[in-house]
């Protein structure tokens, strides 16, 4: 038996994608999971969480990034580093 369903997949704090579907219950659940996977941000980084933590501590302590130009940060890591830069600048002034 087919059912009608409206899927609301969150994309942001106050935003979502709405999809109307008519299918078997298993297919509805599968479609929901497929849509949620599509909207997930998958930041990739070659820097482990431990390494990134060490980089942040050193940056806070010295105000300098070691090999800064050679490192590949993901978007979330870049935002953290921007915040640290602001903190370091305010602290040093």
N, C-alpha and C positions, 0 to 999 in steps of 0.2 A: 504494500500500500504506500502510495506517495503522499508526502506531507508538504505543506507550504511553510516556509520559514524565512524570517528576516535575520540575517547575520549582521551584527554590528561589531566590527573589528577596530579596537582602539588604535589610533595612530599617534596621538599626542594627548596631553592632559585633558583638553576639552574638545578633541576631534576624533572622528571615527569614519570608517568607510562602511556604508550600508549596502548589503547585497540581498536581493530577493532570490530565493531558490525553491524549486519544487522537486523533491527527490525522496529516496528512501532515507530513513533516519541515519543509517551508517554513512551514507553519502553526504548528508548534511553536516555531520560531525567532521568527516574528512575534509570537506570544503572549508569549514571554519578553520581547521588546523592549517590547511594550505595557505589561506589568506593571512593568518597571523604570522606564519613564517615569512611571507613576502614582505611584510611591513617592518619586521624586526631589523634593527640596525646591527650590522655585523662588522664592528670595527676590527680590523686585523692589524696586528703589530708584531714585529719581530722582537720586541722588547718584552720580557716577562714582567709580571706584576712585581716580583721581588727586585728586578733590575730597575724598574721604573721608580719604585720606592726609594732605592739607593740614590738614583739620579736626583729625585726631588729633595732628599735630605741634603745632598751635597750642594745643590743649587741654592737652597735656603741658607746654608752655612757660608758659602763662598760667593754667591751671586754670579757664578759662572757655570756654564754647561760644559762638561768634558766631552769632546768630540761632537759638540752640538750640531754641526753641519752634516755629520755622517749618520746621525740617528734618524730612524723612520718612526715617527709617532703617529698613533691613530688620532681621530678627531677628539675623542674624550681626553686623551693625554695632552693634546695641544691646548685644550681649554684649561686644564689643571696648570700647565706651565705658564699660560697667560696670567692666571691668578697669582702664581708664585712670583712672576716678574713684577706684578703690581705691588705685592707685599714687600719684595726686596727693595724696590724703588722708594716706597714710602718709608721703610725702615732706615734706609741710607740717607734720607734727606733730613 
